[in-house]
Amino acid sequence: MASTINIISEKCVGCQMCAKSCPFSAISMVERPEHPKKLMLAKIDLNKCTYCGICNQTCKFNAIEIKLDTLATSIDKSLYKGVWIYAEQRHGVIHKVSYELLNKGKHLAKELGTTVGVVLIGDNIKAKAQEFINRGADKVYVCDDPILLEFQDEPYVSVFSQLIEKEKPEIILIGATDIGRSFAPRIAAKIKTGLTADCISLEIDPQTRNLKQTRPAFGGNIMASIVTPQHRPQMSTVRHKVFKEAKLEEGKIGEIVDFKVDVKTIINRTKFLGFVKDESTSIDISDADIIVAGGRGVGSVEGFNLLKELADLLGGAIGASRAAIDAGWIPYSHQIGQTGKAVSPKVYIACGISGHIQHTIGINADIIIAINKDPSCTMMKTATYALEGDMHEIILNIIREIKSCRCG
Ligand SMILES: Cc1cc2nc3c(=O)[nH]c(=O)nc-3n(C[C@H](O)[C@H](O)[C@H](O)COP(=O)(O)OP(=O)(O)OC[C@H]3O[C@@H](n4cnc5c(N)ncnc54)[C@H](O)[C@@H]3O)c2cc1C
């Protein structure tokens, strides 16, 4: 049964409280000339409504009726056991976020009194399983088949969903990488459960065994803790570098389970043509220790060439604000922030970036150096060191200084 929401016109007094309370601007007020007192009537835009229920709680006249999808009530949550980590690999190399999630997964599993499993999908990939056991996984499910050589949404979703339906894990953690962000929602939709994307903190509610999944919401202005109370498994994508990697331990014992992939059930409407490496950077910003980032103040592609020269001298990577991406000065893969990447460098040099929350939420740096014309902007106020002035001049001076030190 699909969820429904209705305004009971006999009860609605046109007070507008529901419209004011709706975080999604899904409620408007319409004229009601036929009403004896000409009271307005609330109207819900179903394209915007998320059935969050805030309007229903706000209405003092019980004039809003919500019936939520009752599918969940048929789920026996006690059948779902274990914390699972998706072991992301690209061309056979394990992404470090997988080991970070394993570390967190171990803690969550301990609190729940359950085991931690890892799902490894690819071709000829079994050799990578032992490292997860050495880092503390109790079980590694290996889905090995030539059809899974390169990541593609449909085959990976099909295999992962089959495994979930068979084994019924309680929690699944996936890295909030390009790959994770692409296929985690598809899995959640296929197995009919919830997904909280881009989490930065995870905790267990011991009373309910619900996973409290915390992520920035409403443009990064608040932190929202989200639970999946009715459905299982509970699924989250988690940002890279939020947790420390699970360490290698001596004498760890675990089980490697081969999951036979039923290739006949896999429908793939896409064809993998080839892999094109992003040549605009040699260091991925997610892994960089030093990031030189530019914003609208950089002003041009040439401005970014200057930042690149500095980044190369420092052995760092280039980052950018969305304003610079939107201007077309640098590819999206360099964007840092809410809708870009999360970074944890030792040093973050922010050039011509004002410091909007949607940008700074992606930065977890030991030292921030801001270079800006405006000393009152947030980035300058919150930086460890703030250099006031034209960034082009300042960067040129720094480059000159580094070069002269190296020559001398
Ligand atoms: C839902 C949503 C998601 C978003 N996601 C992201 C995201 O992931 N990442 C992100 O970055 N933004 C994101 N944004 C956009 C964000 O709100 C800001 O608009 C953006 O970060 C501003 O970028 P900026 O600081 O480069 O530009 P501005 O705010 O315009 O700041 C430019 C700065 O450059 C300085 N300046 C100008 N010229 C010079 C010069 N010659 N020398 C020195 N300083 C100079 C100015 O003083 C100013 O401080 C998002 C917005 C929304 C609504």
The ligand as an SDF file (V2000), in Angstrom:
LIG
                    3D

 53 58  0  0  0  0  0  0  0  0999 V2000
   22.4780   22.4550   -1.4500 C   0  0  0  0  0  0  0  0  0  0  0  0
   23.7860   23.1820   -1.6650 C   0  0  0  0  0  0  0  0  0  0  0  0
   24.9350   22.4220   -1.7480 C   0  0  0  0  0  0  0  0  0  0  0  0
   26.1660   23.0790   -1.9230 C   0  0  0  0  0  0  0  0  0  0  0  0
   27.3090   22.3210   -1.9680 N   0  0  0  0  0  0  0  0  0  0  0  0
   28.4900   22.9590   -2.0340 C   0  0  0  0  0  0  0  0  0  0  0  0
   29.7080   22.2110   -1.9900 C   0  0  0  0  0  0  0  0  0  0  0  0
   29.7360   20.9760   -1.9370 O   0  0  0  0  0  0  0  0  0  0  0  0
   30.8580   22.8870   -2.0160 N   0  0  0  0  0  0  0  0  0  0  0  0
   30.9200   24.2510   -2.0790 C   0  0  0  0  0  0  0  0  0  0  0  0
   32.0160   24.8030   -2.1020 O   0  0  0  0  0  0  0  0  0  0  0  0
   29.7790   24.9670   -2.1590 N   0  0  0  0  0  0  0  0  0  0  0  0
   28.5820   24.3570   -2.1470 C   0  0  0  0  0  0  0  0  0  0  0  0
   27.4430   25.0920   -2.2290 N   0  0  0  0  0  0  0  0  0  0  0  0
   27.5680   26.5280   -2.5510 C   0  0  0  0  0  0  0  0  0  0  0  0
   27.9110   27.3670   -1.3320 C   0  0  0  0  0  0  0  0  0  0  0  0
   26.7200   27.7290   -0.6680 O   0  0  0  0  0  0  0  0  0  0  0  0
   28.6460   28.6510   -1.7710 C   0  0  0  0  0  0  0  0  0  0  0  0
   27.8780   29.3250   -2.7390 O   0  0  0  0  0  0  0  0  0  0  0  0
   30.0350   28.4170   -2.3600 C   0  0  0  0  0  0  0  0  0  0  0  0
   30.7810   27.5730   -1.4960 O   0  0  0  0  0  0  0  0  0  0  0  0
   30.7380   29.7630   -2.5150 C   0  0  0  0  0  0  0  0  0  0  0  0
   31.9810   29.5580   -3.0790 O   0  0  0  0  0  0  0  0  0  0  0  0
   33.1170   30.6300   -2.8850 P   0  0  0  0  0  0  0  0  0  0  0  0
   33.4600   30.7780   -1.4460 O   0  0  0  0  0  0  0  0  0  0  0  0
   34.2170   30.2440   -3.8120 O   0  0  0  0  0  0  0  0  0  0  0  0
   32.4680   31.9610   -3.4740 O   0  0  0  0  0  0  0  0  0  0  0  0
   32.0460   33.3000   -2.7510 P   0  0  0  0  0  0  0  0  0  0  0  0
   31.1730   33.0370   -1.5980 O   0  0  0  0  0  0  0  0  0  0  0  0
   31.5580   34.1910   -3.8090 O   0  0  0  0  0  0  0  0  0  0  0  0
   33.4090   33.8670   -2.1720 O   0  0  0  0  0  0  0  0  0  0  0  0
   34.4540   34.3460   -2.9720 C   0  0  0  0  0  0  0  0  0  0  0  0
   35.5250   34.8660   -2.0360 C   0  0  0  0  0  0  0  0  0  0  0  0
   36.6580   35.2490   -2.7930 O   0  0  0  0  0  0  0  0  0  0  0  0
   37.1870   36.4600   -2.2310 C   0  0  0  0  0  0  0  0  0  0  0  0
   37.9710   37.1020   -3.2880 N   0  0  0  0  0  0  0  0  0  0  0  0
   37.5300   37.6370   -4.4630 C   0  0  0  0  0  0  0  0  0  0  0  0
   38.5800   38.0390   -5.2020 N   0  0  0  0  0  0  0  0  0  0  0  0
   39.6900   37.7720   -4.4990 C   0  0  0  0  0  0  0  0  0  0  0  0
   41.0780   37.9520   -4.7400 C   0  0  0  0  0  0  0  0  0  0  0  0
   41.5470   38.4720   -5.8920 N   0  0  0  0  0  0  0  0  0  0  0  0
   41.9540   37.5720   -3.7750 N   0  0  0  0  0  0  0  0  0  0  0  0
   41.5370   37.0450   -2.5880 C   0  0  0  0  0  0  0  0  0  0  0  0
   40.2190   36.8440   -2.3240 N   0  0  0  0  0  0  0  0  0  0  0  0
   39.3170   37.1950   -3.2690 C   0  0  0  0  0  0  0  0  0  0  0  0
   35.9900   37.2290   -1.7640 C   0  0  0  0  0  0  0  0  0  0  0  0
   36.3500   38.1540   -0.7560 O   0  0  0  0  0  0  0  0  0  0  0  0
   35.0930   36.0940   -1.2200 C   0  0  0  0  0  0  0  0  0  0  0  0
   35.3710   35.8610    0.1490 O   0  0  0  0  0  0  0  0  0  0  0  0
   26.2170   24.4850   -2.0450 C   0  0  0  0  0  0  0  0  0  0  0  0
   25.0380   25.2150   -1.9700 C   0  0  0  0  0  0  0  0  0  0  0  0
   23.8410   24.5690   -1.7800 C   0  0  0  0  0  0  0  0  0  0  0  0
   22.5840   25.3800   -1.6930 C   0  0  0  0  0  0  0  0  0  0  0  0
  1  2  1  0
  2  3  1  0
  2 52  2  0
  3  4  2  0
  4  5  1  0
  4 50  1  0
  5  6  2  0
  6  7  1  0
  6 13  1  0
  7  8  2  0
  7  9  1  0
  9 10  1  0
 10 11  2  0
 10 12  1  0
 12 13  2  0
 13 14  1  0
 14 15  1  0
 14 50  1  0
 15 16  1  0
 16 17  1  0
 16 18  1  0
 18 19  1  0
 18 20  1  0
 20 21  1  0
 20 22  1  0
 22 23  1  0
 23 24  1  0
 24 25  2  0
 24 26  1  0
 24 27  1  0
 27 28  1  0
 28 29  2  0
 28 30  1  0
 28 31  1  0
 31 32  1  0
 32 33  1  0
 33 34  1  0
 33 48  1  0
 34 35  1  0
 35 36  1  0
 35 46  1  0
 36 37  1  0
 36 45  1  0
 37 38  2  0
 38 39  1  0
 39 40  1  0
 39 45  2  0
 40 41  1  0
 40 42  2  0
 42 43  1  0
 43 44  2  0
 44 45  1  0
 46 47  1  0
 46 48  1  0
 48 49  1  0
 50 51  2  0
 51 52  1  0
 52 53  1  0
M  END
$$$$
